[in-house]
Amino acid sequence: MIQEGRMTNHLMDIIRIDSPSRKEKNVALKLEKDMKELGAECFYDDAGDKVIGNTGNLIVKLAGTKKDAPPFFLCSHMDTVSPGEAIKPRVENGVMRSDGTTILGSDDKSGVSIIVEVLRTLKENNIPHSDIEVAFTICEEIGLLGAKFLEASSFKSHYGIVLDSSTPERLVLRCPCSDIMDVKIYGVEAHSGLCPENGISAVEVLSDAVSNMNLGRIDHETTANIGEIKGGSATNIVPGLVELKAEARSHNEKKLDAQIQHMHDCFVKAAQSREIMLDGEKLNAKAEIEINRIYPIMNVSPQATVTKLVLGAVSNLRYNIKLHTSGGGCDANYINEKGIECVNLGTGMYELHTINEYLLLDEFYKSAEIVLETVKLHSEKN
């Protein structure tokens, strides 16, 4: 019942609408029009104000035909990463790509189009279904901010599906929690040719810290990385300031806390070990460190109602799927924390966040079929 051509055309249409994080309004307006044509109620929350964006999350409520069945939740995000403006999607041999100068934007507009097609199919085929509640979120790519500020009180659903992973042949049940560190290392500036001994190099302090720091794959549940570094002003000046961003993530909160503390201690110890006497005054390097939890842990049971529903749908369709643990976060991290139990289903998108991004259309259609069958099964069981 899924209309593959219509679904593909819808995706290409919304891919052509620029929607970088904090600037999702135009694609939201397109989706609002699509949803109102189905008779759905649409409104925006205040997440846009909180992230200083041009729109909030678009909330959609499609009334069901089975009033005794509890509502079902669906979610995908509208924003894309850079370079993601003036995208020119094309299809060749069952694969959708950009022209190679930008990302494609299937992350996560493929999930958005799957939701739109599923709702259209329900309506035009008069398929019995419960109320459907949808969140088209903003700012997922910059810290899951739309989901973070999503008001749980706007929804009555107890479970649902987030569409924001690669293959529909796996169902993501577990995602890590993550912390971000913003670090400023202060040294003492001096002329590097005339009097380097009168300075403390912030770069050397950073080097000392990193040389004693465990980074990369810490264990099977935990990773850590320093991703951004900037500092210095000229080659002939001992650098007095280095700024950096680091992260750690883990499927175990205690391990995450321990890793972040380890990284913190390495920065502080390296700074405290550097001091000079200048004109009778002792000067030290110092480290200023700010730590923020970016998103909470996601851990859905294989025995959860929504897990069993998706597995039942996949079985009905005679497809294959494996339960999966991911190393990345998604909107489902926050949505689960807010009390709506969600799994993350893939849409067929690969090489994400690169200009080589592509979408396998057969997997794209398969994902839509799985969502549609899950919604039908949910309504039949209630």
Backbone hydrogen bonds in HBPLUS format (Angstrom, degrees):
<---DONOR---> <-ACCEPTOR-->    atom                        ^
c    i                          cat <-CA-CA->   ^        H-A-AA   ^      H-
h    n   atom  resd res      DA  || num        DHA   H-A  angle D-A-AA Bond
n    s   type  num  typ     dist DA aas  dist angle  dist       angle   num
A0007-MET N   A0003-GLN O   2.98 MM   4  6.16 160.9  2.02 155.1 161.3     1
A0008-THR N   A0004-GLU O   2.90 MM   4  6.10 158.0  1.95 150.1 155.5     2
A0009-ASN N   A0005-GLY O   2.93 MM   4  6.15 165.2  1.95 153.1 157.2     3
A0010-HIS N   A0006-ARG O   2.90 MM   4  6.08 155.5  1.96 148.6 155.4     4
A0011-LEU N   A0007-MET O   3.08 MM   4  6.32 160.2  2.12 145.5 150.4     5
A0012-MET N   A0008-THR O   2.98 MM   4  6.29 163.4  2.01 153.4 157.7     6
A0013-ASP N   A0009-ASN O   2.92 MM   4  6.10 151.8  2.00 145.8 153.8     7
A0014-ILE N   A0010-HIS O   3.02 MM   4  6.35 161.9  2.05 155.2 158.5     8
A0015-ILE N   A0011-LEU O   2.87 MM   4  6.01 146.6  1.98 149.2 159.4     9
A0016-ARG N   A0012-MET O   3.18 MM   4  6.31 145.7  2.30 139.1 146.2    10
A0017-ILE N   A0014-ILE O   3.15 MM   3  5.12 151.5  2.23  97.5 106.2    11
A0080-THR N   A0019-SER O   3.05 MM  61  6.12 136.9  2.24 133.8 142.5    12
A0023-LYS N   A0020-PRO O   2.80 MM   3  5.36 151.7  1.88 146.0 148.5    13
A0054-ASN N   A0022-ARG O   2.98 MM  32  6.01 146.6  2.09 130.7 139.1    14
A0028-ALA N   A0024-GLU O   3.02 MM   4  6.17 153.9  2.09 155.8 164.0    15
A0029-LEU N   A0025-LYS O   2.88 MM   4  6.16 152.2  1.96 155.0 162.0    16
A0030-LYS N   A0026-ASN O   3.21 MM   4  6.45 152.4  2.29 139.6 146.3    17
A0031-LEU N   A0027-VAL O   3.02 MM   4  6.28 159.6  2.06 147.2 152.3    18
A0032-GLU N   A0028-ALA O   2.80 MM   4  6.01 153.6  1.87 148.8 156.9    19
A0033-LYS N   A0029-LEU O   3.08 MM   4  6.27 157.4  2.14 144.1 149.0    20
A0034-ASP N   A0030-LYS O   3.04 MM   4  6.37 160.0  2.09 147.1 152.6    21
A0035-MET N   A0031-LEU O   2.90 MM   4  6.09 160.6  1.93 153.0 157.6    22
A0036-LYS N   A0032-GLU O   2.92 MM   4  6.08 157.7  1.97 150.2 156.3    23
A0037-GLU N   A0033-LYS O   3.09 MM   4  6.26 145.4  2.22 146.1 154.4    24
A0038-LEU N   A0035-MET O   3.01 MM   3  5.26 144.8  2.14 102.3 112.9    25
A0040-ALA N   A0035-MET O   3.12 MM   5  5.48 159.2  2.17 147.1 141.8    26
A0039-GLY N   A0036-LYS O   2.93 MM   3  4.87 157.4  1.98 102.8 109.8    27
A0041-GLU N   A0061-LYS O   2.91 MM  20  5.06 162.4  1.94 150.0 146.4    28
A0061-LYS N   A0041-GLU O   2.84 MM  20  5.06 157.5  1.89 150.2 155.7    29
A0043-PHE N   A0059-ILE O   3.02 MM  16  5.36 152.5  2.10 148.4 155.5    30
A0059-ILE N   A0043-PHE O   2.79 MM  16  5.36 171.5  1.80 179.5 177.5    31
A0045-ASP N   A0057-ASN O   3.20 MM  12  5.64 152.0  2.29 146.0 154.3    32
A0049-ASP N   A0046-ASP O   3.13 MM   3  5.47 126.6  2.43 105.1 117.2    33
A0050-LYS N   A0046-ASP O   3.37 MM   4  6.74 151.9  2.45 146.0 153.6    34
A0050-LYS N   A0047-ALA O   3.08 MM   3  5.08 116.7  2.50  94.0 109.7    35
A0051-VAL N   A0047-ALA O   3.07 MM   4  6.36 136.6  2.26 148.1 159.3    36
A0052-ILE N   A0048-GLY O   2.95 MM   4  5.73 107.5  2.49 136.5 152.4    37
A0053-GLY N   A0048-GLY O   2.73 MM   5  4.60 171.5  1.74 142.9 145.4    38
A0052-ILE N   A0049-ASP O   3.41 MM   3  4.99 156.4  2.47  92.4  99.1    39
A0058-LEU N   A0136-PHE O   2.98 MM  78  5.09 156.7  2.04 154.7 150.9    40
A0136-PHE N   A0058-LEU O   2.91 MM  78  5.09 175.6  1.92 157.7 157.9    41
A0060-VAL N   A0134-VAL O   2.94 MM  74  4.90 165.4  1.96 140.6 144.2    42
A0134-VAL N   A0060-VAL O   2.82 MM  74  4.90 164.6  1.84 150.3 152.5    43
A0062-LEU N   A0132-ILE O   2.88 MM  70  5.09 169.5  1.89 157.4 159.4    44
A0132-ILE N   A0062-LEU O   2.90 MM  70  5.09 165.0  1.92 149.8 154.4    45
A0065-THR N   A0129-HIS O   2.82 MM  64  5.54 132.1  2.05 146.1 160.6    46
A0066-LYS N   A0129-HIS O   2.99 MM  63  5.56 153.9  2.06 144.5 141.0    47
A0069-ALA N   A0066-LYS O   3.16 MM   3  5.63 160.0  2.20 112.2 118.3    48
A0072-PHE N   A0131-ASP O   2.95 MM  59  6.44 150.4  2.04 154.2 162.0    49
A0133-GLU N   A0072-PHE O   2.82 MM  61  6.03 170.5  1.82 160.3 163.3    50
A0073-PHE N   A0159-TYR O   3.26 MM  86  6.12 157.3  2.32 139.4 142.5    51
A0161-ILE N   A0073-PHE O   2.94 MM  88  6.34 149.4  2.03 150.4 150.7    52
A0074-LEU N   A0133-GLU O   2.86 MM  59  6.32 148.4  1.96 156.9 165.6    53
A0135-ALA N   A0074-LEU O   2.99 MM  61  6.50 151.9  2.07 153.0 161.8    54
A0075-CYS N   A0161-ILE O   3.10 MM  86  6.52 133.5  2.33 153.1 156.2    55
A0163-LEU N   A0075-CYS O   2.98 MM  88  6.35 163.1  2.01 173.6 176.9    56
A0076-SER N   A0135-ALA O   3.32 MM  59  6.79 149.5  2.42 151.6 158.6    57
A0137-THR N   A0076-SER O   2.98 MM  61  6.29 146.9  2.09 138.7 145.6    58
A0078-MET N   A0137-THR O   2.75 MM  59  5.89 167.3  1.77 170.4 165.9    59
A0103-ILE N   A0083-PRO O   2.87 MM  20  5.95 165.4  1.89 164.6 167.7    60
A0090-ARG N   A0097-ARG O   2.79 MM   7  5.55 146.3  1.91 162.5 170.1    61
A0097-ARG N   A0090-ARG O   2.93 MM   7  5.55 157.1  1.98 156.8 164.3    62
A0092-GLU N   A0095-VAL O   2.92 MM   3  5.40 162.1  1.95 150.5 154.5    63
A0095-VAL N   A0092-GLU O   3.11 MM   3  5.40 148.4  2.21 107.7 117.0    64
A0361-LEU N   A0094-GLY O   3.07 MM 267  5.52 161.6  2.10 151.7 155.0    65
A0096-MET N   A0359-LEU O   2.94 MM 263  5.05 164.8  1.96 146.1 150.6    66
A0359-LEU N   A0096-MET O   2.95 MM 263  5.05 150.6  2.04 142.0 149.8    67
A0109-LYS N   A0105-GLY O   3.26 MM   4  6.16 151.5  2.35 143.0 146.7    68
A0110-SER N   A0106-SER O   2.99 MM   4  4.75 167.8  2.00 120.2 122.4    69
A0111-GLY N   A0108-ASP O   3.05 MM   3  5.42 124.2  2.38 103.5 116.1    70
A0112-VAL N   A0108-ASP O   3.21 MM   4  6.65 150.5  2.30 141.6 150.2    71
A0113-SER N   A0109-LYS O   2.97 MM   4  6.16 164.1  2.00 147.4 149.9    72
A0114-ILE N   A0110-SER O   3.01 MM   4  6.21 148.2  2.11 143.0 152.0    73
A0115-ILE N   A0111-GLY O   3.12 MM   4  6.38 159.7  2.16 148.2 152.4    74
A0116-VAL N   A0112-VAL O   3.06 MM   4  6.40 162.3  2.09 151.1 156.0    75
A0117-GLU N   A0113-SER O   2.93 MM   4  6.06 164.5  1.95 148.7 152.7    76
A0118-VAL N   A0114-ILE O   2.93 MM   4  6.11 158.6  1.98 151.4 157.4    77
A0119-LEU N   A0115-ILE O   3.05 MM   4  6.27 164.5  2.07 154.6 157.9    78
A0120-ARG N   A0116-VAL O   2.97 MM   4  6.19 158.0  2.01 149.0 155.7    79
A0121-THR N   A0117-GLU O   2.88 MM   4  6.03 158.7  1.93 148.6 154.4    80
A0122-LEU N   A0118-VAL O   2.98 MM   4  6.22 157.5  2.03 148.9 154.6    81
A0123-LYS N   A0119-LEU O   3.14 MM   4  6.32 162.6  2.17 148.1 151.9    82
A0124-GLU N   A0120-ARG O   2.96 MM   4  6.12 178.1  1.97 161.8 161.6    83
A0125-ASN N   A0121-THR O   3.16 MM   4  5.90 142.2  2.31 140.8 148.0    84
A0127-ILE N   A0122-LEU O   3.07 MM   5  5.04 154.9  2.14 144.6 150.0    85
A0126-ASN N   A0123-LYS O   3.21 MM   3  5.22 163.6  2.24 105.2 109.8    86
A0146-GLY N   A0138-ILE O   2.99 MM   8  4.64 123.2  2.33 145.8 144.3    87
A0145-LEU N   A0139-CYS O   3.00 MM   6  5.30 138.1  2.18 144.5 131.7    88
A0144-LEU N   A0140-GLU O   2.97 MM   4  3.80 160.8  2.01 115.4 116.3    89
A0148-LYS N   A0144-LEU O   2.88 MM   4  6.06 149.5  1.98 148.2 158.3    90
A0149-PHE N   A0145-LEU O   3.04 MM   4  6.23 151.1  2.13 147.6 152.3    91
A0150-LEU N   A0147-ALA O   3.24 MM   3  4.89 161.9  2.27  97.5 102.6    92
A0154-SER N   A0151-GLU O   3.01 MM   3  5.63 164.8  2.04 117.4 122.3    93
A0155-PHE N   A0152-ALA O   3.08 MM   3  5.75 168.9  2.09 121.3 124.4    94
A0341-GLU N   A0158-HIS O   2.90 MM 183  6.13 149.6  1.99 140.7 132.0    95
A0160-GLY N   A0341-GLU O   2.93 MM 181  6.38 142.0  2.07 151.2 151.4    96
A0343-VAL N   A0160-GLY O   3.37 MM 183  6.90 150.6  2.47 149.5 150.2    97
A0162-VAL N   A0343-VAL O   2.86 MM 181  6.09 172.0  1.86 167.9 170.6    98
A0345-LEU N   A0162-VAL O   2.87 MM 183  6.32 151.8  1.95 160.8 168.3    99
A0347-THR N   A0165-SER O   3.06 MM 182  6.20 150.1  2.15 137.7 132.2   100
A0347-THR N   A0166-SER O   2.85 MM 181  5.65 108.4  2.37 127.2 136.5   101
A0348-GLY N   A0166-SER O   2.47 MM 182  5.09 164.3  1.50 167.9 161.8   102
A0170-ARG N   A0167-THR O   3.36 MM   3  6.07 150.8  2.45 117.1 117.7   103
A0322-LYS N   A0169-GLU O   2.87 MM 153  6.26 141.0  2.02 126.3 135.0   104
A0171-LEU N   A0322-LYS O   2.74 MM 151  6.07 155.3  1.80 152.0 158.1   105
A0324-HIS N   A0171-LEU O   2.81 MM 153  5.57 152.6  1.89 148.1 142.4   106
A0172-VAL N   A0344-ASN O   2.88 MM 172  4.91 158.3  1.93 160.5 153.4   107
A0344-ASN N   A0172-VAL O   3.10 MM 172  4.91 166.2  2.12 142.5 145.9   108
A0173-LEU N   A0324-HIS O   2.96 MM 151  6.03 163.6  1.99 165.0 164.1   109
A0300-VAL N   A0173-LEU O   2.90 MM 127  4.97 171.5  1.91 142.0 144.9   110
A0326-SER N   A0174-ARG O   2.85 MM 152  6.08 168.1  1.86 168.0 164.1   111
A0175-CYS N   A0298-MET O   2.97 MM 123  4.90 154.1  2.04 126.5 132.5   112
A0298-MET N   A0175-CYS O   2.99 MM 123  4.90 169.4  2.00 149.0 145.5   113
A0177-CYS N   A0250-SER O   2.93 MM  73  5.67 155.5  1.99 160.1 152.0   114
A0250-SER N   A0177-CYS O   3.01 MM  73  5.67 151.4  2.10 152.0 161.1   115
A0178-SER N   A0295-TYR O   3.13 MM 117  5.65 155.7  2.19 151.1 154.2   116
A0294-ILE N   A0178-SER O   2.78 MM 116  5.53 147.2  1.88 141.6 152.3   117
A0179-ASP N   A0248-ALA O   2.95 MM  69  5.56 161.9  1.98 162.0 167.9   118
A0248-ALA N   A0179-ASP O   3.13 MM  69  5.56 151.4  2.22 149.1 153.7   119
A0180-ILE N   A0292-ASN O   2.85 MM 112  5.38 159.8  1.89 155.8 161.2   120
A0292-ASN N   A0180-ILE O   2.97 MM 112  5.38 160.1  2.01 153.4 159.9   121
A0181-MET N   A0246-ALA O   2.74 MM  65  5.01 168.1  1.75 146.8 148.1   122
A0246-ALA N   A0181-MET O   2.95 MM  65  5.01 157.3  2.00 141.7 148.5   123
A0182-ASP N   A0290-GLU O   2.83 MM 108  5.10 163.7  1.85 152.2 157.8   124
A0290-GLU N   A0182-ASP O   2.89 MM 108  5.10 160.2  1.93 146.2 152.8   125
A0183-VAL N   A0244-LEU O   2.95 MM  61  5.31 175.0  1.95 159.2 160.7   126
A0244-LEU N   A0183-VAL O   2.93 MM  61  5.31 157.5  1.98 152.4 157.0   127
A0184-LYS N   A0288-GLU O   2.86 MM 104  5.09 161.1  1.90 151.5 157.4   128
A0288-GLU N   A0184-LYS O   2.80 MM 104  5.09 169.1  1.81 155.5 158.3   129
A0185-ILE N   A0242-VAL O   2.83 MM  57  5.21 172.3  1.84 161.0 163.5   130
A0242-VAL N   A0185-ILE O   3.01 MM  57  5.21 150.6  2.10 143.1 152.0   131
A0186-TYR N   A0286-LYS O   2.81 MM 100  5.27 164.7  1.83 162.3 166.0   132
A0286-LYS N   A0186-TYR O   3.02 MM 100  5.27 151.8  2.11 140.1 148.2   133
A0187-GLY N   A0240-GLY O   2.76 MM  53  4.29 166.7  1.78 118.5 123.3   134
A0188-VAL N   A0200-ILE O   2.87 MM  12  4.64 157.0  1.93 123.7 130.6   135
A0200-ILE N   A0188-VAL O   2.90 MM  12  4.64 151.1  1.99 120.2 128.9   136
A0238-VAL N   A0190-ALA O   2.80 MM  48  5.23 168.0  1.81 162.8 164.5   137
A0195-CYS N   A0191-HIS O   3.04 MM   4  5.50 151.3  2.12 135.3 144.3   138
A0192-SER N   A0236-ASN O   2.89 MM  44  4.95 167.8  1.91 121.8 124.7   139
A0198-ASN N   A0195-CYS O   2.97 MM   3  5.60 163.7  2.00 119.6 125.0   140
A0199-GLY N   A0196-PRO O   3.03 MM   3  5.44 158.9  2.07 117.4 119.5   141
A0205-VAL N   A0201-SER O   3.12 MM   4  6.49 155.0  2.18 146.9 153.7   142
A0202-ALA N   A0239-PRO O   2.85 MM  37  5.64 173.3  1.85 151.8 154.1   143
A0206-LEU N   A0202-ALA O   2.99 MM   4  6.21 160.0  2.03 143.6 148.7   144
A0207-SER N   A0203-VAL O   2.86 MM   4  6.13 156.4  1.92 146.9 153.9   145
A0208-ASP N   A0204-GLU O   2.87 MM   4  6.14 158.5  1.92 150.3 155.3   146
A0209-ALA N   A0205-VAL O   2.99 MM   4  6.27 160.2  2.03 150.7 156.2   147
A0210-VAL N   A0206-LEU O   2.90 MM   4  6.15 168.6  1.91 159.0 161.2   148
A0211-SER N   A0207-SER O   2.94 MM   4  6.01 155.8  2.00 148.7 155.4   149
A0212-ASN N   A0209-ALA O   3.20 MM   3  5.54 146.4  2.32 104.0 113.4   150
A0213-MET N   A0210-VAL O   3.05 MM   3  4.89 166.9  2.07 108.1 110.7   151
A0216-GLY N   A0224-ALA O   2.76 MM   8  5.08 156.8  1.81 138.6 141.4   152
A0224-ALA N   A0216-GLY O   2.94 MM   8  5.08 142.7  2.08 134.1 145.8   153
A0218-ILE N   A0222-THR O   2.95 MM   4  5.34 146.7  2.06 136.4 144.1   154
A0219-ASP N   A0222-THR O   3.34 MM   3  5.26 162.7  2.38 133.7 135.0   155
A0222-THR N   A0219-ASP O   3.30 MM   3  5.26 145.1  2.43 101.3 110.6   156
A0251-HIS N   A0221-GLU O   3.02 MM  30  5.27 138.1  2.20 128.9 141.6   157
A0223-THR N   A0249-ARG O   2.93 MM  26  5.53 157.9  1.98 157.8 164.0   158
A0249-ARG N   A0223-THR O   2.99 MM  26  5.53 159.1  2.04 147.4 150.8   159
A0225-ASN N   A0247-GLU O   2.87 MM  22  5.40 161.0  1.91 156.0 156.6   160
A0247-GLU N   A0225-ASN O   2.79 MM  22  5.40 160.3  1.83 160.4 166.6   161
A0227-GLY N   A0245-LYS O   2.99 MM  18  5.94 140.9  2.15 147.4 159.5   162
A0228-GLU N   A0245-LYS O   3.36 MM  17  5.07 163.8  2.39 140.8 140.4   163
A0245-LYS N   A0228-GLU O   2.96 MM  17  5.07 148.9  2.06 132.3 138.7   164
A0230-LYS N   A0243-GLU O   2.84 MM  13  5.36 154.2  1.91 159.8 164.9   165
A0243-GLU N   A0230-LYS O   2.74 MM  13  5.36 170.1  1.75 169.8 172.6   166
A0237-ILE N   A0234-ALA O   3.30 MM   3  5.48 160.0  2.34 113.8 112.8   167
A0255-LYS N   A0252-ASN O   3.07 MM   3  5.32 119.4  2.45 102.4 117.1   168
A0256-LEU N   A0252-ASN O   2.99 MM   4  6.33 153.0  2.06 152.8 161.4   169
A0257-ASP N   A0253-GLU O   2.91 MM   4  6.16 165.3  1.94 152.4 155.7   170
A0258-ALA N   A0254-LYS O   2.97 MM   4  6.16 155.0  2.03 142.3 149.3   171
A0259-GLN N   A0255-LYS O   2.92 MM   4  6.11 158.2  1.97 148.2 153.7   172
A0260-ILE N   A0256-LEU O   2.96 MM   4  6.16 168.0  1.97 158.8 161.6   173
A0261-GLN N   A0257-ASP O   2.99 MM   4  6.12 155.2  2.05 143.7 150.9   174
A0262-HIS N   A0258-ALA O   2.95 MM   4  6.14 154.3  2.02 144.4 151.6   175
A0263-MET N   A0259-GLN O   2.99 MM   4  6.28 160.6  2.03 152.3 156.5   176
A0264-HIS N   A0260-ILE O   2.90 MM   4  6.07 162.0  1.93 149.0 154.5   177
A0265-ASP N   A0261-GLN O   2.87 MM   4  6.06 162.6  1.90 150.9 155.3   178
A0266-CYS N   A0262-HIS O   3.04 MM   4  6.27 149.7  2.13 145.8 153.8   179
A0267-PHE N   A0263-MET O   3.18 MM   4  6.50 158.6  2.23 152.0 156.1   180
A0268-VAL N   A0264-HIS O   3.04 MM   4  6.33 167.8  2.05 156.6 159.9   181
A0269-LYS N   A0265-ASP O   2.86 MM   4  5.87 167.6  1.87 150.0 154.1   182
A0270-ALA N   A0266-CYS O   3.07 MM   4  6.07 159.8  2.11 141.8 147.5   183
A0271-ALA N   A0267-PHE O   3.09 MM   4  6.27 156.5  2.14 146.1 152.4   184
A0272-GLN N   A0268-VAL O   2.93 MM   4  6.14 162.7  1.96 154.4 159.3   185
A0273-SER N   A0269-LYS O   3.13 MM   4  6.22 132.3  2.36 140.8 151.8   186
A0274-ARG N   A0271-ALA O   3.20 MM   3  5.67 166.4  2.22 114.1 118.2   187
A0285-ALA N   A0274-ARG O   3.15 MM  11  5.77 156.7  2.21 154.0 152.6   188
A0276-ILE N   A0283-LEU O   2.89 MM   7  5.35 152.1  1.97 148.7 158.0   189
A0283-LEU N   A0276-ILE O   2.78 MM   7  5.35 169.6  1.79 163.3 167.0   190
A0278-LEU N   A0281-GLU O   2.78 MM   3  5.17 165.9  1.80 147.1 149.9   191
A0281-GLU N   A0278-LEU O   3.02 MM   3  5.17 157.4  2.07 106.2 113.4   192
A0304-ALA N   A0301-SER O   3.03 MM   3  5.05 166.8  2.05 107.7 111.0   193
A0308-LYS N   A0304-ALA O   3.03 MM   4  6.32 166.2  2.05 160.0 163.0   194
A0309-LEU N   A0305-THR O   2.94 MM   4  6.19 148.6  2.04 145.8 155.4   195
A0310-VAL N   A0306-VAL O   3.05 MM   4  6.27 166.8  2.06 151.5 153.1   196
A0311-LEU N   A0307-THR O   2.98 MM   4  6.18 166.0  2.00 153.4 157.8   197
A0312-GLY N   A0308-LYS O   2.84 MM   4  5.94 149.3  1.93 141.6 150.2   198
A0313-ALA N   A0309-LEU O   2.90 MM   4  6.18 152.6  1.98 148.4 155.9   199
A0314-VAL N   A0310-VAL O   2.89 MM   4  6.14 162.9  1.92 154.8 159.0   200
A0315-SER N   A0311-LEU O   2.97 MM   4  6.14 153.6  2.05 141.5 148.9   201
A0316-ASN N   A0312-GLY O   2.93 MM   4  6.17 155.5  1.99 146.0 152.6   202
A0317-LEU N   A0313-ALA O   3.04 MM   4  6.31 147.9  2.15 145.9 154.3   203
A0318-ARG N   A0314-VAL O   2.99 MM   4  6.06 109.6  2.50 133.3 150.7   204
A0319-TYR N   A0314-VAL O   3.01 MM   5  5.29 167.4  2.03 154.2 154.2   205
A0318-ARG N   A0315-SER O   3.03 MM   3  4.85 149.2  2.13  97.7 107.4   206
A0333-ASN N   A0330-CYS O   2.90 MM   3  5.72 156.4  1.96 124.9 130.7   207
A0335-ILE N   A0331-ASP O   3.05 MM   4  6.28 166.8  2.07 152.9 157.0   208
A0336-ASN N   A0332-ALA O   2.87 MM   4  5.72 162.8  1.90 143.0 146.6   209
A0337-GLU N   A0333-ASN O   3.39 MM   4  6.53 156.2  2.45 133.9 140.4   210
A0338-LYS N   A0334-TYR O   2.96 MM   4  6.26 136.8  2.15 144.0 156.1   211
A0338-LYS N   A0335-ILE O   3.17 MM   3  5.02 126.5  2.47  90.4 104.2   212
A0340-ILE N   A0335-ILE O   3.17 MM   5  5.73 160.3  2.21 156.7 150.7   213
A0339-GLY N   A0336-ASN O   2.99 MM   3  5.27 162.5  2.02 110.8 115.7   214
A0360-LEU N   A0348-GLY O   2.92 MM  12  5.18 164.4  1.95 148.1 148.5   215
A0350-TYR N   A0358-TYR O   2.91 MM   8  5.49 159.1  1.95 165.8 170.1   216
A0358-TYR N   A0350-TYR O   3.11 MM   8  5.49 156.6  2.16 136.2 141.8   217
A0357-GLU N   A0354-THR O   3.22 MM   3  5.56 159.9  2.27 113.8 114.6   218
A0363-GLU N   A0360-LEU O   3.12 MM   3  5.51 124.9  2.44 106.6 119.5   219
A0364-PHE N   A0360-LEU O   2.99 MM   4  6.25 151.8  2.08 149.3 158.4   220
A0365-TYR N   A0361-LEU O   2.94 MM   4  6.16 161.2  1.97 154.8 157.0   221
A0366-LYS N   A0362-ASP O   3.02 MM   4  6.12 152.0  2.10 134.7 143.3   222
A0367-SER N   A0363-GLU O   2.88 MM   4  6.05 155.7  1.94 148.8 153.9   223
A0368-ALA N   A0364-PHE O   3.30 MM   4  6.61 154.8  2.37 141.0 146.9   224
A0369-GLU N   A0365-TYR O   3.00 MM   4  6.34 155.2  2.06 150.6 157.5   225
A0370-ILE N   A0366-LYS O   2.96 MM   4  6.27 153.2  2.03 149.6 156.9   226
A0371-VAL N   A0367-SER O   2.99 MM   4  6.30 159.5  2.04 151.4 156.4   227
A0372-LEU N   A0368-ALA O   2.92 MM   4  6.12 167.3  1.94 153.0 156.7   228
A0373-GLU N   A0369-GLU O   2.91 MM   4  6.05 164.2  1.93 148.3 153.0   229
A0374-THR N   A0370-ILE O   2.89 MM   4  6.02 148.6  1.99 143.3 152.5   230
A0375-VAL N   A0371-VAL O   2.96 MM   4  6.23 160.1  2.00 153.6 158.0   231
A0376-LYS N   A0372-LEU O   3.01 MM   4  6.28 160.4  2.05 150.2 155.6   232
A0377-LEU N   A0373-GLU O   2.87 MM   4  6.01 160.3  1.91 146.8 152.3   233
A0378-HIS N   A0374-THR O   2.84 MM   4  5.98 157.0  1.89 148.7 155.3   234
A0379-SER N   A0375-VAL O   3.09 MM   4  6.32 157.1  2.15 145.8 150.9   235
A0380-GLU N   A0376-LYS O   2.94 MM   4  6.21 151.8  2.02 147.5 155.9   236
A0381-LYS N   A0377-LEU O   3.01 MM   4  6.14 146.5  2.12 148.4 156.0   237
A0382-ASN N   A0379-SER O   3.38 MM   3  5.37 154.5  2.45  98.0 105.3   238
